[in-house]
Amino acid sequence: MLMLNAFKYITASFIIYFVLCLTANAQIKKPDTVKTGVYITSIHDINFKDKEYNINMWLWLKYKNKGFDFLHNLEVPQAKSVSTAFSTVDSSNNRIYMLMKLQATMKDSWATNNFPFDKQKLRFSIENSQFESKSLVFKADTIGQHFDPRFTLRGWNIDSIDITTGIKKYETAFGDESAAKPHTEYSNFKVVLTISRDAMGLFWKLFLGMYVAFLISFISFYIHSDSIDSRFGLGVGALFAVVGNKYIVDASLPETSSFTLVDMLHGLTLMSILVTIVCTSYSLLLVKRDEFKRAKRFDFVSSRIILGAYVLLNVWFIWQATRG
């Protein structure tokens, strides 16, 4: 009788253990995998001031769970607008293969500190709006090229493209009262395209007027010291020209609180012109004292110092920008 009870106890324990194992396996069931790839056909209409760009691409997804329905559940974070120009679905071999042509207007943030020698990252990502990461995860299809090398991104060079997958965390339950805490995780598929600007042509278009204004003010050192109207007129006119040039350049850039290369070059030019006007005032004072030789020597020395410092600082700031 004792042995029978022991046998029943062992059998019951084994059954309980077996049930617990099945429950644990059900709870740690792996999410379904969606193999995803892209081929970018065009990037155009890069709007630097409004922080947006347009992108056309082919997107394909391969998975088994028919409930994913990416045709209706595709989520593109940071997109201003998304449209599907073409889509096709192949459900043979117990697998869904979906191919679609997407056209999207993306919002992004620009790094303007080194403009126009800047590098930008264009980001594109997708999620499934109905299935969390415990049910669906993306896997990147990295075979082959991911953008058309023949398409031209006018004024920019494509440095690299990085395709990854990850988990996007949202600190909200999206109104689900059954959730234990306001936290949701979705798997995402991410594309980061790094581009650098073809800058030299644009640089001279933006800053040629500023440099000409500085040189006009610099000419005042070669005008006789007693020609007060001419010397001061050149300096003041150059100041207004630089201020106007800065307003024109700033109009094409997004607003930023950081001190950019544009600010540094214009600020340096304004300070250099101001120093030129101050030196002109002192030279005039020497002339009033009938110290003509000293005034002439002062103009010669100060002009070389101002020009040398201005050129060296410009080269330094521009070199630092091209390195960044």
Steps between C-alpha positions, in 0.01 A plus 500: 500500500785732585670427169175569313464842664860580419444401138191722481696790651787461251257472208310811607827693543614396155172610344518837675860545387407408143211750498724774641760433229238525227372826649851645519572401140178668391596816686849521344378427152723676253350784293452457127780639282445737208795512262509851355704680235500827306630637173501882480433632151494873566559767764398847393358836610723527806353802677771615737299780659185293566701190603344254259575294190322267258600138451386232255583136567408138453419324829457124532390286797505121536310330784257217586235661721222624271362716778789747475341663190769761435295646218271657762712482817823653371613784728771749391605717798614857422324493163306808397319297235525148355341357188520157338543528125503124441463181705489127432456199728613141441362248753638179350710244692331586833674836507400858427725699268393864474664754268395864497618828349495775764510876457552692824567852618718467809562748780847495649743711700797665333844565647576858392812576706737441208277623216579498209765233575241290680419131506141390553330174593174421323297260713219270392335236721192279499293321766185291506232706674303195629764254626749560780855365514388189694300397191707644212867578444675626189808346344698700242547361150852632424567313176584722201500876464253720684491810278527573131857626436381671181255737661641847569456674831573847370754688709562202732720190514379169648760380752334190646175319572435312823212252533417369848213373714414579860234554763316831531375569852191708569432607857123467454243223476304690232190492718507124573364476856600134529871586472696467825696820432509768230774338293486351150772366273489465121760350273624736228702485180735797452688648205757777555648666192807720566554778245754781475456825314699589189583828668758715321270644235231578755756646741616763252143581400415568864814675621647676196306819579625491860865471393462775241354726772802431723743577218318828429545603863864387484564736206449791738856443629631605159307828498680798646423551868359850455228369262271435792174475305632239259659281765202498736253464213667179379497348848140584583379386158684168544332448839153534349597268212611223740185534713286475186693195381442326835126558482494345152694191613294457818180505293601168341584327830279349771489686828758387754626622836856376441784716365563374147780546247283758324477699824874474567606616153258791493586595858872489421447719194292754692762521776780538244317786327434660839872479586576656162273795583663536844846499341381764252386717790838473671683571176288814456593605854870468413447713189331769708818505709707541181662158556470397136786246497372331810147488356632345179699240689202422725280441193763270351548288814133480601389408147742204494395382845128522422534327163725225636278432801185503284639254247643263763179493705291437188726211399483357854120517529445353153753222558331409827163489324626272223640260758171480687 
